[in-house]
Amino acid sequence: MRWELDWLGSRAGLTPDAVAIADAGTDQEWSYREVNDRAKAIAVWLGEKGVKKGDRVALLAPNGISYFDLLFACGKIGAIFVPLNWRLSLDELAYIIKDCEPRLLAFHSNFTKEVTMIWDEEDRCIQINGSRYGQLLDVTVGQLDAEKVAEEDPLAMIYTGGTTGKPKGAVLSHRAIIWNSISTIASWNLTNEDRTVTYLPLFHTGGLNALSIPILMAGGTVVLANDFTPESAIRNLIEHSCTIVLFVPTMHHMLVKSDLFQKTEFEDLKLFLSGGAPCPLEIYEAYKQKGIAFKEGYGLTEAGPNNFYIDPSEADVKRGSVGKPMLFHNIRILDETGIEVREDMVGELVIQGNHAFSYYWKNKNATEDTLKDGWLHTGDLAKRDKDGYYYIVGRKKEMIITGGENVFPLEIEHWLCSHPSIQEAAVIGVADDKWGEVVTSYIVLEEGAALSEGDVKQYCKQKLGSYKVPKNIYFISQMPKTHVGKIDKKLLKEMASKKKPVS
């Protein structure tokens, strides 16, 4: 293996005794030397089980050190790590297992029932919280005899959410994961003094690649946690002296609404980050009132997921902006003809850089639709202001055309969420014989709040043009979410087409 690809081994040589990973649930800690030794031991065992370069190794487990055991072990021998989304249905998991054809399946006992139902090869699976797995880690390994691994070789395969069809396996090379980390460290000024707590699931690129891998490469500490609550998050942030943390908007909303948040001083925390979906602007104000730095970013499984940087002081001025392109990345906004648009015009965001994925597993057509002439076409709509700051407007497929006018749902969602009585809002377009599509909104109210359709429409008219005001408004008790925590607009569209609100 080329030495520059085994950066964990190099980091273990530089800072062997520094704490690399901690588990908030068990209070265990592992140094860089220990993390590297664990990976080497697992790599040897994988080889003994017949895992070769290019073979897939799948994991079905809650957040824990086994993710790093297997990821780094696969990296050392050229295998491909496939983290499985345990939030999926049994049918969806079975589809992914069939699609990626793992040579070995590792699992946590929490998912014994699921594994029993979808995997019938006992000699090619292992329980990561069982005694057998622990015994494997006791093996002392010197120089690992492994096949030559190149930077373009696959390291991980992460399946996308699949809200518009079957999940697709995005293949991430050593090059992509390393360069995402290099650019993140350099652009965000991460150091070995940084500590984070990772609640985002490690089967998702946000949990694995947004902060965890970059902080480990920089020599900092990653604290692993499960079962997010505002109280547990605040406790872990304080107890582990965290300096930076990434949550999705739903987590931020829960956090800033909690009594404990209002009472707590975050002395060590330099920055709260938001990702996974556009963040309601009210969150910015909540952190500003506490005097806490906050910003949001943008990424996707296929690119990074880190692509932009914005200084927290600018984030307050440029609310809603994801900032400017990070080091080593190229970003453009194109119209439907492929021409770059002018400032303040909306077009498709396309990305170029060493952090981009290689291809979709066994899906040539999807790959060719996404990777064109060296650019990754995101399917997301964006604009750039006169100062060079980028704003995500929404998904290309979500843009609403009503009466010949283009409507971007995110603009309406931001305004709705600024109402003190509205907790969450989602805007979709619903087919209509007269208008082509009509703007339709689903709204979750704050506990104890009361609003009528007329109240919402009147509030929208204060800010929005008449054609943007939702014609249909449904109040629902809970917003449906995908398996990675994004609002499930596909389900909302299905329900709206039947003229039935989701409950």
VEXDREN-2710 file (C-alpha; in Angstrom, 1 decimal):
% VEXDREN-2710
k/r/px/py/pz
1/MET/0.0/0.0/0.0
2/ARG/1.3/3.4/-0.9
3/TRP/2.3/5.2/2.3
4/GLU/0.4/8.3/1.6
5/LEU/-2.9/6.3/1.5
6/ASP/-2.3/4.8/4.9
7/TRP/-2.6/8.1/6.6
8/LEU/-3.9/6.5/9.8
9/GLY/-0.7/4.6/10.1
10/SER/1.3/7.8/9.7
11/ARG/-0.9/9.6/12.2
12/ALA/-0.4/6.8/14.7
13/GLY/3.3/7.3/14.2
14/LEU/3.1/11.1/14.7
15/THR/0.8/11.1/17.8
16/PRO/0.4/7.5/19.0
17/ASP/-0.9/8.3/22.5
18/ALA/-3.4/11.1/21.6
19/VAL/-7.0/10.2/22.0
20/ALA/-8.5/9.5/18.5
21/ILE/-11.9/8.1/19.3
22/ALA/-14.1/8.1/22.4
23/ASP/-17.5/6.4/23.0
24/ALA/-20.0/8.6/24.9
25/GLY/-22.1/5.7/25.8
26/THR/-19.4/3.5/27.4
27/ASP/-16.8/6.2/28.3
28/GLN/-14.1/4.1/26.4
29/GLU/-11.3/5.9/24.7
30/TRP/-8.8/4.7/22.0
31/SER/-5.5/6.3/21.1
32/TYR/-4.3/6.6/17.5
33/ARG/-1.9/3.7/18.1
34/GLU/-4.8/1.5/19.3
35/VAL/-7.1/2.5/16.5
36/ASN/-4.4/1.6/14.0
37/ASP/-3.6/-1.7/15.7
38/ARG/-7.3/-2.6/15.7
39/ALA/-7.5/-1.9/12.0
40/LYS/-4.4/-4.0/11.3
41/ALA/-5.8/-6.9/13.3
42/ILE/-9.1/-6.8/11.5
43/ALA/-7.3/-6.5/8.1
44/VAL/-5.4/-9.7/8.8
45/TRP/-8.6/-11.5/9.8
46/LEU/-10.4/-10.3/6.7
47/GLY/-7.6/-11.7/4.6
48/GLU/-7.9/-15.0/6.5
49/LYS/-11.6/-15.0/5.6
50/GLY/-10.8/-14.7/1.9
51/VAL/-11.6/-11.0/1.6
52/LYS/-9.5/-9.7/-1.3
53/LYS/-8.9/-6.4/-3.0
54/GLY/-12.2/-5.1/-4.4
55/ASP/-14.4/-7.3/-2.2
56/ARG/-17.2/-5.6/-0.2
57/VAL/-17.4/-5.7/3.6
58/ALA/-20.8/-4.6/4.9
59/LEU/-21.6/-3.3/8.4
60/LEU/-25.0/-3.0/10.1
61/ALA/-24.6/-1.3/13.4
62/PRO/-25.2/1.8/15.5
63/ASN/-22.4/4.4/15.8
64/GLY/-19.4/2.7/17.3
65/ILE/-15.7/2.2/16.8
66/SER/-16.4/-0.9/14.6
67/TYR/-17.1/1.6/11.7
68/PHE/-13.5/2.8/11.9
69/ASP/-12.1/-0.7/12.5
70/LEU/-13.6/-1.9/9.3
71/LEU/-13.2/1.2/7.2
72/PHE/-9.4/1.4/8.0
73/ALA/-9.0/-2.3/7.7
74/CYS/-10.6/-2.3/4.3
75/GLY/-8.3/0.6/3.3
76/LYS/-5.2/-1.4/4.3
77/ILE/-6.1/-4.4/2.0
78/GLY/-8.0/-2.7/-0.8
79/ALA/-11.5/-3.9/0.1
80/ILE/-14.6/-1.8/-0.1
81/PHE/-16.4/-0.8/3.1
82/VAL/-20.2/-0.6/2.8
83/PRO/-22.0/0.9/5.9
84/LEU/-25.7/-0.1/5.9
85/ASN/-28.5/2.1/6.9
86/TRP/-30.2/0.4/9.8
87/ARG/-33.2/2.7/9.4
88/LEU/-34.2/1.1/6.2
89/SER/-37.0/-1.5/5.8
90/LEU/-36.1/-5.2/5.6
91/ASP/-36.8/-5.2/1.8
92/GLU/-34.6/-2.2/1.3
93/LEU/-31.7/-3.7/3.2
94/ALA/-32.2/-7.0/1.3
95/TYR/-32.0/-5.0/-2.0
96/ILE/-28.7/-3.3/-1.0
97/ILE/-27.2/-6.6/0.2
98/LYS/-28.1/-8.2/-3.1
99/ASP/-26.8/-5.2/-5.0
100/CYS/-23.4/-4.9/-3.4
101/GLU/-22.8/-8.7/-2.8
102/PRO/-20.6/-8.4/0.3
103/ARG/-17.9/-11.0/0.9
104/LEU/-18.6/-10.5/4.7
105/LEU/-21.3/-9.0/6.8
106/ALA/-20.6/-7.5/10.2
107/PHE/-23.4/-6.6/12.5
108/HIS/-24.4/-5.5/16.0
109/SER/-26.6/-7.7/18.1
110/ASN/-29.4/-5.0/17.9
111/PHE/-29.9/-6.3/14.3
112/THR/-29.6/-10.0/14.8
113/LYS/-33.2/-10.5/13.7
114/GLU/-32.7/-8.5/10.4
115/VAL/-29.4/-10.3/9.6
116/THR/-31.0/-13.7/10.2
117/MET/-33.7/-12.8/7.7
118/ILE/-31.5/-11.4/4.9
119/TRP/-28.2/-13.4/5.4
120/ASP/-27.9/-17.1/5.5
121/GLU/-24.1/-17.6/5.4
122/GLU/-23.1/-17.9/9.0
123/ASP/-19.4/-18.5/8.1
124/ARG/-19.3/-15.1/6.4
125/CYS/-20.6/-12.9/9.2
126/ILE/-19.5/-11.6/12.6
127/GLN/-21.2/-9.9/15.5
128/ILE/-19.1/-6.8/16.3
129/ASN/-20.1/-6.7/20.0
130/GLY/-19.5/-10.4/20.6
131/SER/-16.6/-12.1/22.2
132/ARG/-15.2/-13.5/19.0
133/TYR/-14.7/-10.0/17.6
134/GLY/-13.0/-9.0/20.7
135/GLN/-10.6/-11.9/20.4
136/LEU/-9.6/-10.8/16.9
137/LEU/-8.5/-7.4/18.2
138/ASP/-6.0/-9.1/20.7
139/VAL/-3.8/-10.2/17.8
140/THR/-0.6/-8.3/17.5
141/VAL/0.3/-7.5/13.9
142/GLY/3.7/-6.2/12.7
143/GLN/4.1/-5.3/9.1
144/LEU/0.9/-6.0/7.2
145/ASP/1.4/-7.9/4.0
146/ALA/-1.3/-6.5/1.8
147/GLU/-1.9/-6.0/-1.9
148/LYS/-0.9/-2.7/-3.5
149/VAL/-3.6/-0.1/-3.1
150/ALA/-3.8/2.9/-5.5
151/GLU/-5.5/6.2/-4.9
152/GLU/-8.3/5.5/-7.4
153/ASP/-9.2/2.2/-5.8
154/PRO/-12.5/2.2/-4.1
155/LEU/-12.5/2.6/-0.3
156/ALA/-16.1/3.0/0.6
157/MET/-19.5/2.6/-1.0
158/ILE/-22.4/4.7/0.6
159/TYR/-25.9/4.2/-0.7
160/THR/-27.9/7.3/-1.4
161/GLY/-31.4/7.8/0.2
162/GLY/-33.3/6.5/-2.8
163/THR/-36.3/8.9/-2.5
164/THR/-36.7/9.0/-6.3
165/GLY/-36.1/5.3/-6.9
166/LYS/-33.8/2.4/-5.8
167/PRO/-30.8/3.4/-3.6
168/LYS/-27.6/3.9/-5.6
169/GLY/-24.2/2.9/-4.3
170/ALA/-21.9/5.9/-4.6
171/VAL/-18.3/4.6/-4.8
172/LEU/-15.8/6.7/-3.0
173/SER/-12.1/6.2/-3.8
174/HIS/-9.2/6.6/-1.4
175/ARG/-8.5/9.8/-3.4
176/ALA/-12.0/11.2/-2.8
177/ILE/-12.1/10.6/1.0
178/ILE/-8.5/11.8/1.5
179/TRP/-9.0/15.0/-0.5
180/ASN/-12.3/15.8/1.2
181/SER/-10.4/15.7/4.4
182/ILE/-7.4/17.7/3.2
183/SER/-9.6/20.5/1.8
184/THR/-11.8/20.5/4.9
185/ILE/-8.8/20.8/7.3
186/ALA/-7.2/23.5/5.2
187/SER/-10.4/25.5/4.5
188/TRP/-12.0/25.2/8.0
189/ASN/-8.7/25.5/9.9
190/LEU/-9.1/22.2/11.8
191/THR/-6.3/21.2/14.1
192/ASN/-5.3/18.5/16.5
193/GLU/-7.0/20.5/19.3
194/ASP/-10.4/20.1/17.7
195/ARG/-12.9/17.7/19.3
196/THR/-16.4/16.8/18.0
197/VAL/-19.3/14.6/19.0
198/THR/-20.8/12.6/16.1
199/TYR/-24.5/11.9/16.5
200/LEU/-25.1/11.8/12.7
201/PRO/-25.2/8.1/11.7
202/LEU/-21.9/6.8/10.4
203/PHE/-23.7/4.9/7.6
204/HIS/-24.3/8.4/6.2
205/THR/-21.6/10.5/4.6
206/GLY/-22.4/13.4/7.0
207/GLY/-21.5/11.2/10.0
208/LEU/-18.4/9.6/8.4
209/ASN/-16.8/12.2/6.1
210/ALA/-18.1/15.6/7.1
211/LEU/-16.2/15.9/10.4
212/SER/-15.1/12.5/11.7
213/ILE/-12.5/11.6/9.1
214/PRO/-11.1/15.2/8.7
215/ILE/-10.7/15.6/12.5
216/LEU/-9.0/12.2/12.8
217/MET/-6.6/13.1/9.9
218/ALA/-5.8/16.4/11.7
219/GLY/-5.1/14.5/14.9
220/GLY/-8.1/15.6/16.9
221/THR/-10.8/13.6/18.8
222/VAL/-14.1/12.1/17.6
223/VAL/-16.7/11.3/20.3
224/LEU/-19.3/8.8/19.1
225/ALA/-22.9/9.0/20.3
226/ASN/-26.3/7.5/19.6
227/ASP/-29.9/8.5/20.3
228/PHE/-29.8/12.3/20.0
229/THR/-31.6/14.4/22.6
230/PRO/-30.9/18.0/23.4
231/GLU/-29.9/17.1/26.9
232/SER/-27.5/14.3/26.0
233/ALA/-26.0/16.4/23.2
234/ILE/-25.3/19.3/25.5
235/ARG/-23.9/17.0/28.2
236/ASN/-21.5/15.4/25.8
237/LEU/-20.5/18.7/24.2
238/ILE/-19.5/20.0/27.7
239/GLU/-18.0/16.9/29.2
240/HIS/-15.8/16.2/26.2
241/SER/-14.8/19.9/25.7
242/CYS/-16.0/19.8/22.1
243/THR/-14.9/22.7/19.8
244/ILE/-17.0/22.0/16.7
245/VAL/-20.1/20.0/16.0
246/LEU/-22.3/19.2/13.1
247/PHE/-26.1/18.6/13.4
248/VAL/-28.9/18.5/10.9
249/PRO/-31.6/21.3/11.1
250/THR/-34.0/19.1/13.0
251/MET/-31.4/18.6/15.8
252/HIS/-30.6/22.3/15.9
253/HIS/-34.3/23.1/16.2
254/MET/-34.7/20.7/19.1
255/LEU/-31.5/22.0/20.7
256/VAL/-32.3/25.7/20.7
257/LYS/-35.8/25.1/21.9
258/SER/-34.6/23.3/25.0
259/ASP/-34.4/24.9/28.4
260/LEU/-31.0/23.5/29.0
261/PHE/-29.6/25.2/25.9
262/GLN/-30.7/28.6/27.3
263/LYS/-29.0/27.8/30.6
264/THR/-25.7/26.4/29.3
265/GLU/-22.5/28.3/28.5
266/PHE/-20.5/26.6/25.7
267/GLU/-17.0/27.8/26.7
268/ASP/-15.0/25.4/24.5
269/LEU/-17.3/25.3/21.5
270/LYS/-16.1/27.5/18.6
271/LEU/-18.7/26.6/16.1
272/PHE/-22.1/24.9/15.5
273/LEU/-22.5/23.6/12.0
274/SER/-25.6/22.6/10.1
275/GLY/-25.9/20.3/7.1
276/GLY/-28.0/17.7/5.4
277/ALA/-30.7/20.2/4.4
278/PRO/-31.2/24.0/4.2
279/CYS/-31.5/25.4/7.7
280/PRO/-34.4/27.7/8.7
281/LEU/-33.2/31.2/9.3
282/GLU/-34.7/31.3/12.8
283/ILE/-31.9/29.0/13.9
284/TYR/-29.4/31.7/13.0
285/GLU/-31.1/34.1/15.3
286/ALA/-31.3/31.6/18.2
287/TYR/-27.5/31.1/18.1
288/LYS/-26.9/34.8/17.7
289/GLN/-28.9/35.5/20.8
290/LYS/-26.6/33.2/22.7
291/GLY/-23.5/34.7/21.2
292/ILE/-22.5/31.4/19.6
293/ALA/-20.9/31.1/16.1
294/PHE/-23.1/29.2/13.6
295/LYS/-23.0/28.5/9.9
296/GLU/-24.4/26.0/7.5
297/GLY/-22.8/24.0/4.7
298/TYR/-23.6/22.1/1.6
299/GLY/-22.6/18.7/0.4
300/LEU/-23.8/15.3/-0.9
301/THR/-22.6/11.7/-0.8
302/GLU/-21.1/12.1/-4.3
303/ALA/-19.0/15.1/-3.5
304/GLY/-17.3/15.4/-0.2
305/PRO/-19.6/16.1/1.5
306/ASN/-17.8/19.3/2.2
307/ASN/-17.8/21.9/-0.6
308/PHE/-18.0/25.4/0.9
309/TYR/-16.6/27.6/3.7
310/ILE/-18.0/30.7/5.2
311/ASP/-16.6/32.6/8.2
312/PRO/-19.1/32.6/11.0
313/SER/-19.0/36.4/11.2
314/GLU/-20.1/36.5/7.5
315/ALA/-22.7/33.7/8.0
316/ASP/-24.7/36.1/10.2
317/VAL/-24.7/38.8/7.5
318/LYS/-25.2/36.4/4.6
319/ARG/-27.9/34.3/6.3
320/GLY/-28.8/31.2/4.2
321/SER/-25.5/31.3/2.3
322/VAL/-23.2/28.2/2.4
323/GLY/-20.2/30.5/1.6
324/LYS/-17.5/30.3/-1.0
325/PRO/-15.9/27.2/-2.6
326/MET/-13.4/25.4/-0.4
327/LEU/-9.7/25.0/-1.4
328/PHE/-9.1/22.6/-4.3
329/HIS/-12.7/22.7/-5.4
330/ASN/-14.3/24.3/-8.6
331/ILE/-17.9/25.3/-8.5
332/ARG/-20.1/26.6/-11.3
333/ILE/-23.8/27.4/-11.8
334/LEU/-25.2/26.4/-15.2
335/ASP/-28.4/27.1/-17.1
336/GLU/-30.3/24.5/-19.0
337/THR/-28.1/24.9/-22.0
338/GLY/-24.9/24.4/-20.0
339/ILE/-23.9/28.1/-20.0
340/GLU/-22.7/29.6/-16.7
341/VAL/-25.3/32.1/-15.3
342/ARG/-24.7/35.6/-14.1
343/GLU/-24.8/36.7/-10.4
344/ASP/-28.2/36.3/-8.7
345/MET/-29.5/34.0/-11.4
346/VAL/-30.5/30.5/-10.5
347/GLY/-29.1/27.4/-12.2
348/GLU/-27.8/23.9/-11.5
349/LEU/-24.8/23.6/-9.2
350/VAL/-22.0/21.6/-10.7
351/ILE/-18.8/20.6/-8.8
352/GLN/-15.3/19.6/-9.8
353/GLY/-12.6/18.3/-7.5
354/ASN/-10.5/15.4/-6.3
355/HIS/-13.2/14.8/-3.6
356/ALA/-15.8/13.7/-6.1
357/PHE/-17.1/10.1/-6.2
358/SER/-16.0/7.7/-9.0
359/TYR/-19.2/6.1/-10.2
360/TYR/-22.5/4.5/-9.1
361/TRP/-22.1/0.8/-8.4
362/LYS/-23.4/-1.3/-11.4
363/ASN/-25.3/1.7/-12.7
364/LYS/-23.7/3.1/-15.8
365/ASN/-26.7/5.3/-16.9
366/ALA/-27.0/7.1/-13.5
367/THR/-23.2/7.7/-13.6
368/GLU/-23.3/9.2/-17.0
369/ASP/-26.3/11.4/-16.0
370/THR/-24.3/12.7/-13.0
371/LEU/-20.7/12.9/-14.2
372/LYS/-20.4/14.9/-17.4
373/ASP/-17.2/16.3/-19.0
374/GLY/-15.4/16.1/-15.6
375/TRP/-18.1/17.9/-13.7
376/LEU/-20.5/16.4/-11.1
377/HIS/-24.0/17.6/-11.8
378/THR/-25.7/17.8/-8.4
379/GLY/-29.4/18.3/-9.4
380/ASP/-29.5/21.2/-6.9
381/LEU/-30.4/24.7/-7.8
382/ALA/-28.2/27.6/-6.5
383/LYS/-27.3/31.2/-7.1
384/ARG/-24.3/33.4/-6.4
385/ASP/-24.4/37.0/-5.1
386/LYS/-22.2/39.9/-6.2
387/ASP/-19.7/39.1/-3.4
388/GLY/-19.2/35.5/-4.5
389/TYR/-21.3/33.8/-1.8
390/TYR/-23.4/30.8/-2.9
391/TYR/-27.0/30.0/-1.8
392/ILE/-28.8/26.7/-2.3
393/VAL/-32.3/27.4/-3.7
394/GLY/-33.6/23.8/-3.8
395/ARG/-33.7/20.7/-5.9
396/LYS/-34.0/20.9/-9.6
397/LYS/-36.8/18.4/-9.6
398/GLU/-38.6/20.3/-6.8
399/MET/-38.9/23.6/-8.7
400/ILE/-42.6/24.5/-9.1
401/ILE/-43.9/26.0/-12.3
402/THR/-47.3/27.6/-11.6
403/GLY/-49.0/29.7/-14.3
404/GLY/-45.7/30.0/-16.1
405/GLU/-43.8/31.3/-13.1
406/ASN/-40.9/29.5/-11.5
407/VAL/-41.3/29.1/-7.7
408/PHE/-38.5/27.8/-5.5
409/PRO/-39.9/26.0/-2.4
410/LEU/-37.0/26.9/-0.1
411/GLU/-37.8/30.7/-0.3
412/ILE/-41.4/30.0/0.9
413/GLU/-40.2/27.4/3.5
414/HIS/-37.8/29.9/5.0
415/TRP/-40.5/32.5/5.4
416/LEU/-43.0/30.1/6.9
417/CYS/-40.5/28.9/9.4
418/SER/-39.9/32.4/10.5
419/HIS/-43.4/32.5/12.0
420/PRO/-43.1/31.9/15.8
421/SER/-46.0/29.4/15.7
422/ILE/-44.6/27.2/12.9
423/GLN/-42.1/24.5/13.8
424/GLU/-41.6/23.0/10.4
425/ALA/-42.8/23.6/6.8
426/ALA/-42.5/21.9/3.5
427/VAL/-43.6/23.3/0.1
428/ILE/-44.3/21.1/-2.9
429/GLY/-46.0/21.5/-6.3
430/VAL/-49.1/19.6/-7.1
431/ALA/-50.4/19.0/-10.6
432/ASP/-53.4/21.2/-11.5
433/ASP/-55.3/21.5/-14.8
434/LYS/-55.5/25.3/-14.7
435/TRP/-52.1/26.4/-13.3
436/GLY/-50.0/23.4/-14.3
437/GLU/-48.9/23.1/-10.6
438/VAL/-50.2/24.8/-7.5
439/VAL/-48.1/25.7/-4.5
440/THR/-49.0/23.4/-1.6
441/SER/-47.7/23.7/1.9
442/TYR/-47.5/21.2/4.8
443/ILE/-47.1/22.8/8.2
444/VAL/-46.2/21.4/11.7
445/LEU/-47.2/23.9/14.4
446/GLU/-45.3/24.5/17.7
447/GLU/-46.9/22.8/20.6
448/GLY/-50.0/24.7/21.8
449/ALA/-50.0/27.1/18.8
450/ALA/-53.0/27.7/16.6
451/LEU/-53.1/29.0/13.1
452/SER/-55.7/28.9/10.3
453/GLU/-55.2/28.7/6.6
454/GLY/-56.2/32.3/6.3
455/ASP/-53.6/33.3/8.9
456/VAL/-50.8/31.5/7.0
457/LYS/-51.9/33.0/3.6
458/GLN/-52.0/36.5/5.1
459/TYR/-48.5/36.0/6.6
460/CYS/-47.1/34.9/3.3
461/LYS/-48.6/37.9/1.5
462/GLN/-46.4/40.2/3.7
463/LYS/-43.3/38.9/2.0
464/LEU/-44.1/36.8/-1.1
465/GLY/-45.6/37.5/-4.5
466/SER/-49.2/36.3/-4.9
467/TYR/-48.2/33.4/-7.2
468/LYS/-45.9/32.1/-4.4
469/VAL/-48.6/32.1/-1.7
470/PRO/-49.6/28.4/-1.1
471/LYS/-53.1/27.7/-2.4
472/ASN/-53.4/24.5/-0.4
473/ILE/-52.3/24.3/3.2
474/TYR/-52.3/21.2/5.3
475/PHE/-51.6/21.2/9.1
476/ILE/-50.0/17.9/10.2
477/SER/-48.8/16.6/13.5
478/GLN/-45.4/15.3/12.3
479/MET/-43.3/15.9/9.2
480/PRO/-42.5/12.7/7.3
481/LYS/-38.7/12.2/7.0
482/THR/-36.4/10.0/4.9
483/HIS/-34.0/7.6/6.5
484/VAL/-31.3/10.3/6.6
485/GLY/-33.6/12.9/8.3
486/LYS/-34.6/14.9/5.3
487/ILE/-38.3/15.8/4.7
488/ASP/-39.9/13.2/2.5
489/LYS/-41.4/15.3/-0.2
490/LYS/-42.1/12.3/-2.4
491/LEU/-44.5/11.0/0.3
492/LEU/-46.0/14.5/0.6
493/LYS/-46.6/14.6/-3.1
494/GLU/-48.3/11.2/-3.1
495/MET/-50.6/12.3/-0.2
496/ALA/-51.3/15.7/-1.7
497/SER/-52.3/14.1/-5.0
498/LYS/-54.9/12.1/-3.1
499/LYS/-56.0/15.3/-1.3
500/LYS/-55.2/13.7/2.0
501/PRO/-53.0/15.4/4.5
502/VAL/-50.2/13.3/6.2
503/SER/-50.8/12.6/9.9
END
